[in-house]
């Protein structure tokens, strides 16, 4: 048997070559390790240590910051909101991404559609926050969402005619408990009752309004006119219809007897109204409160009740394209023969989606979901930018609370460091899970 041996003189050069390769590798890795240590490892270790000291950083506080963290109502609100984010945002994004990825396969311009949905990822969180802060403005003249809501509401419900109108104090009209205005005394048929109002800006008088006028009432009718009791340029007689005064069209007028509305009319272009064929008796002429109701202003998107869902909506706008692209990549790698076999066996598209597509995509969906969980645990920019100051505490999450406690006025970096450690402990399990999923998928 022949034994192969390595010459003694060849071992030295080989070892030197191995050491040279290791030195070159270490030279390339060293800058990255230094940056990693300076930007990640050192801050983490420093924060852990700082969390055991008080606000001044000079007195060792032990676990006092961690106990205070769970006694502070603001921190408990942040934990609750973070839980809402973790449950709602990744679930919605994964579901939307899955549905859109499946539907995009059936769209002719699939690439353009994907590009359109993925485009918000190119927008910074700062810019996205400013965009949605403007979109959520409560004033319908500024906020596009409330402009749409008010438009739909007014299309079905209608807006009040003259929200700022009111009678003169000395003209015999009194305000009811519901905001309506009625004559101080009852009048019988055959009378003409003119109702003068003020407080209507000239720009709010409809263009179809004509000079106010009315006719004499017949024996079984009540007539009158609702007019703007104001003469441009001054002059005129309060309570009387002057030549330069215009009628107020579109107002609802009611004839009320014994507390019950017996007749209703709408004022014409000259402000006139008429109740015909009235039985004998006395009637109160009333302008219902609906004529003067303030205009509908829409939804308070950034109020305490809706601020968190509103910010989650902005987050969905940004990240839906990300989820769709990742799930679409997994969908494109599915075995088509299994899908076609199911269709040939008579399965509907819904059955194929629910029983074949979703189970085969489960690993991809899990990775997307966990990745989004890690991301929403650290969300900061959108909340800080979108939530107005008065509701900042209602929308706060752990990341924003950590900043507010440390630098945003709290000036307690010990408690802020404890919040940072808590956030790290919550994120690490999801990161470990994701790394293991990647390793299993590659093996």
C-alpha positions in Angstrom: 0.0 0.0 0.0 1.3 3.4 -1.0 1.1 6.2 1.5 0.9 9.8 0.2 2.7 12.3 2.4 2.9 16.0 2.2 6.4 17.3 1.9 7.4 19.1 5.1 8.5 22.2 3.1 5.0 22.6 1.5 3.1 23.0 4.9 4.6 26.4 5.7 3.5 28.2 2.5 0.0 26.7 2.8 -0.4 28.0 6.4 0.9 31.4 5.4 -1.6 31.6 2.5 -4.4 30.7 5.0 -3.3 33.3 7.4 -3.1 35.9 4.6 -6.6 35.1 3.5 -7.9 35.4 7.1 -6.1 38.7 7.5 -7.7 40.0 4.3 -11.1 38.8 5.4 -10.6 40.4 8.8 -9.5 43.7 7.1 -12.7 43.8 5.1 -15.0 42.8 8.0 -13.3 45.1 10.6 -14.9 48.4 9.4 -18.4 46.8 9.4 -17.8 45.4 12.9 -16.6 48.8 14.2 -19.7 50.5 12.7 -21.9 47.7 14.1 -20.4 48.1 17.5 -20.6 51.9 17.5 -24.1 52.2 16.1 -25.8 49.1 17.5 -24.0 47.3 20.2 -22.8 50.3 22.3 -26.1 52.1 22.2 -27.9 48.9 23.3 -25.5 48.3 26.2 -25.5 51.9 27.2 -29.4 52.1 27.2 -29.6 48.9 29.3 -27.2 50.4 31.8 -28.8 53.8 31.8 -32.2 52.3 32.5 -31.0 51.4 36.0 -30.3 55.1 36.9 -32.6 58.0 37.7 -33.3 61.0 35.6 -30.1 62.8 36.6 -28.0 59.7 35.7 -26.1 59.9 38.9 -28.1 57.8 41.3 -28.6 54.0 40.9 -32.3 53.3 40.8 -32.4 49.6 40.3 -35.7 48.5 38.8 -37.5 51.6 39.8 -37.7 52.8 36.2 -39.2 49.5 35.1 -41.8 49.7 37.9 -42.7 53.3 37.1 -43.0 52.4 33.4 -46.0 50.2 34.2 -47.5 52.6 36.7 -47.5 55.6 34.2 -50.9 55.9 32.5 -49.2 57.4 29.4 -47.0 54.3 29.1 -50.0 52.0 29.5 -51.7 53.9 26.7 -48.6 53.4 24.6 -48.5 49.7 25.2 -52.2 49.4 24.4 -51.8 51.3 21.2 -48.8 49.3 20.2 -50.8 46.1 20.7 -53.5 47.6 18.4 -50.9 48.3 15.8 -49.3 44.9 16.0 -52.7 43.1 15.7 -54.4 45.3 13.1 -51.8 46.7 10.7 -49.9 43.5 9.8 -53.1 41.6 9.5 -54.7 44.1 7.2 -51.5 44.5 5.2 -51.0 40.8 4.7 -54.6 40.3 3.7 -54.6 43.3 1.3 -51.3 42.2 -0.2 -52.6 38.6 -0.7 -55.8 39.8 -2.4 -54.0 42.3 -4.6 -51.3 39.9 -5.6 -53.9 37.4 -6.7 -56.0 39.9 -8.5 -53.0 41.6 -10.2 -52.2 38.3 -12.0 -55.5 38.7 -13.9 -54.9 42.4 -14.8 -53.6 43.2 -18.3 -51.4 46.0 -17.1 -50.1 44.2 -14.1 -46.6 45.8 -14.0 -48.0 49.3 -14.1 -50.5 48.4 -11.4 -47.8 47.1 -9.2 -45.6 50.1 -9.8 -48.5 52.4 -8.9 -49.1 50.5 -5.6 -45.5 50.3 -4.7 -44.8 54.0 -5.4 -45.7 55.2 -1.8 -42.7 53.1 -0.6 -40.5 55.8 -2.3 -42.1 58.5 -0.2 -40.5 59.2 3.1 -42.5 58.8 6.3 -42.1 62.5 6.9 -43.6 63.4 3.5 -46.4 60.8 3.9 -47.2 62.2 7.4 -47.6 65.7 6.0 -49.7 64.5 3.1 -52.1 62.6 5.5 -52.1 65.4 8.1 -53.5 67.7 5.3 -55.9 65.0 4.0 -57.3 64.5 7.6 -57.9 68.2 8.2 -61.3 68.7 9.8 -62.1 71.8 7.7 -63.8 70.6 4.5 -62.2 73.5 2.6 -58.7 72.0 3.5 -59.1 68.3 4.1 -59.9 66.2 1.1 -61.4 63.4 3.1 -63.9 65.6 4.9 -64.6 67.4 1.6 -65.7 64.1 0.2 -67.7 63.1 3.3 -69.4 66.5 3.4 -70.2 66.3 -0.3 -71.8 62.9 0.1 -73.7 63.9 3.3 -75.1 67.0 1.8 -76.1 65.1 -1.4 -78.4 62.9 0.6 -79.3 65.0 3.6 -79.0 68.5 2.3 -77.4 71.5 4.0 -79.2 74.2 6.0 -80.3 77.2 4.0 -79.0 80.1 6.2 -77.0 78.9 9.2 -76.1 82.4 10.4 -79.5 84.0 10.0 -81.4 85.3 13.0 -84.3 87.7 13.6 -84.0 91.2 15.0 -84.6 91.4 18.7 -87.6 93.7 18.5 -89.5 92.1 15.6 -91.8 89.8 17.4 -90.0 86.5 16.6 -88.9 84.4 19.5 -86.5 81.5 19.6 -87.8 78.1 20.5 -85.9 75.5 22.7 -84.9 73.6 19.5 -83.5 76.6 17.7 -86.5 77.4 15.6 -88.1 80.9 15.4 -91.8 81.6 15.6 -94.2 84.5 15.9 -94.7 85.7 19.5 -98.5 85.5 19.1 -101.0 83.5 17.1 -102.6 85.0 14.0 -105.9 84.0 12.2 -106.3 83.3 8.5 -106.6 86.3 6.3 -103.4 88.0 7.7 -100.1 88.8 6.0 -97.1 88.0 8.2 -93.7 89.1 7.0 -90.6 87.7 8.7 -87.4 89.7 8.6 -84.0 88.1 9.2 -80.5 89.5 9.6 -77.1 88.0 9.9 -76.9 86.7 6.4 -73.8 87.8 4.5 -74.5 89.1 1.1 -72.4 86.3 -0.4 -74.7 83.6 1.1 -77.9 85.0 -0.4 -78.7 82.8 -3.4 -78.2 84.3 -6.8 -81.9 83.5 -7.7 -83.1 85.7 -4.8 -85.5 88.5 -6.1 -86.7 91.7 -4.4 -88.9 90.7 -1.5 -92.7 90.9 -2.1 -96.0 89.4 -1.1 -99.7 89.7 -1.8 -102.7 90.3 0.4 -103.9 87.1 2.1 -107.4 85.8 1.3 -110.0 84.9 3.9 -108.8 81.3 4.4 -105.1 81.7 3.9 -102.0 83.1 5.5 -99.4 84.8 3.4 -96.1 86.6 3.9 -92.5 86.9 2.9 -89.2 86.0 4.6 -86.8 88.7 3.7 -83.3 90.0 4.5 -84.2 92.9 6.7 -81.2 95.0 5.7 -81.0 97.7 3.1 -77.5 98.0 1.5 -76.0 101.4 2.1 -78.2 102.0 5.2 -81.6 103.4 5.7 -84.8 101.3 5.5 -87.3 100.5 8.2 -86.7 97.5 10.5 -89.4 94.9 10.3 -90.8 96.3 7.0 -90.1 95.2 3.4 -88.1 98.0 1.7 -87.5 98.3 -2.1 -83.9 97.3 -1.9 -84.4 94.3 0.3 -84.3 90.8 -1.2 -86.3 87.7 -0.3 -84.7 84.6 1.1 -85.7 81.6 -1.1 -85.7 78.0 0.0 -86.7 78.4 3.6 -89.2 76.1 5.2 -92.1 77.8 6.9 -94.7 76.0 9.1 -98.2 76.9 10.3 -98.5 75.5 13.8 -101.8 75.1 15.8 -102.0 73.6 19.3 -98.3 72.5 19.1 -98.9 70.6 15.8 -97.7 71.5 12.3 -100.8 71.7 10.1 -99.2 73.2 6.9 -95.8 73.6 5.4 -94.5 75.8 2.7 -91.2 76.8 1.0 -90.3 80.3 0.2 -90.2 81.4 -3.4 -87.4 83.4 -5.1 -89.0 86.6 -3.7 -89.2 85.1 -0.2 -93.0 84.7 -0.3 -94.9 81.8 1.2 -98.6 80.9 1.3 -100.8 78.6 3.4 -104.2 78.0 1.7 -107.5 76.5 2.8 -106.7 76.9 6.5 -109.6 76.1 8.9 -110.7 78.9 11.3 -108.5 79.4 14.3 -105.2 80.9 15.3 -101.8 79.8 14.0 -98.2 80.4 14.9 -95.9 81.0 11.9 -92.6 79.1 12.6 -89.3 78.8 10.8 -87.9 75.3 11.8 -84.5 74.9 13.3 -83.3 73.0 10.2 -83.2 76.3 8.3 -80.5 77.5 10.6 -78.5 74.4 11.5 -74.8 74.8 11.3 -73.3 73.1 8.2 -72.1 69.5 8.5 -68.3 69.6 9.0 -67.5 66.0 8.5 -65.6 63.5 10.6 -63.0 64.4 13.3 -60.4 62.0 11.9 -57.7 63.2 14.2 -59.9 63.3 17.3 -59.1 61.0 20.3 -61.5 58.3 19.1 -60.2 57.9 15.5 -56.6 59.2 15.5 -55.0 55.7 15.8 -57.1 54.1 13.0 -56.5 57.2 10.9 -52.7 56.8 11.3 -52.9 53.1 10.6 -54.7 54.0 7.4 -51.7 56.2 6.3 -49.4 53.3 7.2 -51.4 50.9 5.0 -51.1 53.4 2.1 -47.4 53.2 2.3 -46.8 49.5 2.9 -49.5 47.8 0.9 -47.3 47.7 -2.2 -44.5 46.1 -0.2 -46.7 43.3 1.0 -48.2 42.8 -2.5 -44.8 42.6 -4.2 -43.4 40.0 -1.7 -46.5 37.9 -1.8 -46.7 38.2 -5.6 -43.1 36.9 -5.8 -44.1 33.9 -3.8 -47.3 33.4 -5.9 -45.3 33.4 -9.1 -43.2 30.5 -7.8 -46.2 28.3 -7.0 -46.5 25.0 -9.0 -49.1 25.8 -11.7 -49.9 22.1 -12.3 -51.5 21.9 -8.8 -53.7 24.9 -9.5 -54.7 23.7 -13.0 -55.4 20.2 -11.7 -57.8 21.6 -9.1 -59.6 23.7 -11.8 -59.9 20.6 -14.0 -61.4 18.7 -11.1 -64.2 21.3 -10.9 -62.9 23.5 -8.1 -64.1 27.1 -8.2 -61.6 30.0 -8.1 -62.6 30.6 -4.5 -61.9 27.0 -3.6 -58.5 27.1 -5.4 -57.6 30.3 -3.6 -58.7 29.0 -0.1 -57.5 25.4 -0.3 -54.5 25.5 -2.5 -53.1 29.0 -3.0 -53.2 30.2 0.6 -51.8 26.9 2.1 -48.9 26.9 -0.4 -48.2 30.6 0.3 -48.3 30.1 4.1 -44.5 30.4 4.5 -44.4 33.6 2.5 -47.4 35.1 4.4 -45.7 34.3 7.7 -42.5 36.0 6.7 -44.4 39.1 5.5 -46.6 39.2 8.6 -43.6 38.9 11.0 -41.6 41.5 9.1 -44.5 43.9 9.3 -44.9 43.2 13.1 -41.2 44.2 13.6 -41.8 47.3 11.5 -44.9 48.5 13.3 -43.3 47.9 16.7 -40.9 50.7 15.8 -43.3 53.1 14.1 -42.6 56.7 15.1 -42.6 59.2 12.2 -46.3 58.9 11.2 -47.6 59.2 14.7 -45.4 62.2 15.6 -46.3 64.1 12.5 -50.0 63.2 12.0 -51.3 63.3 15.5 -52.0 66.9 16.6 -50.5 68.1 20.0 -53.8 67.8 22.0 -54.2 64.1 21.0 -50.6 63.1 20.9 -51.0 61.1 24.1 -54.0 59.3 22.7 -52.1 58.1 19.7 -48.7 57.4 21.4 -46.9 54.1 21.0 -43.8 52.8 22.7 -41.4 54.5 20.3 -43.0 57.9 20.5 -43.4 57.5 24.3 -39.7 56.7 24.6 -38.8 59.9 22.7 -41.3 62.1 24.6 -40.1 60.8 28.0 -36.4 61.2 27.1 -36.3 64.3 24.9 -39.8 65.7 24.3 -40.2 67.5 27.6 -40.0 64.6 30.1 -36.2 64.8 30.4 -36.1 61.4 32.1 -33.6 59.4 30.1 -33.6 56.7 32.7 -37.3 55.9 32.1 -36.8 56.5 28.4 -34.0 53.9 28.4 -36.3 51.4 30.2 -38.9 52.0 27.5 -36.2 51.4 24.9 -35.2 48.1 26.5 -38.9 47.0 26.7 -39.2 47.8 23.0 -36.1 45.8 22.2 -37.3 42.8 24.2 -40.6 42.8 22.3 -38.9 43.1 18.9 -36.1 40.5 19.4 -38.4 37.4 19.5 -40.0 38.4 16.1 -36.6 39.0 14.6 -35.3 35.6 15.8 -38.4 33.9 14.4 -37.9 35.6 11.0 -34.2 34.7 10.9 -35.0 31.0 11.6 -37.7 31.0 8.9 -35.1 32.4 6.4 -32.6 29.7 7.4 -35.1 26.9 7.1 -36.2 28.1 3.7 -32.6 28.1 2.4 -31.7 24.7 3.7 
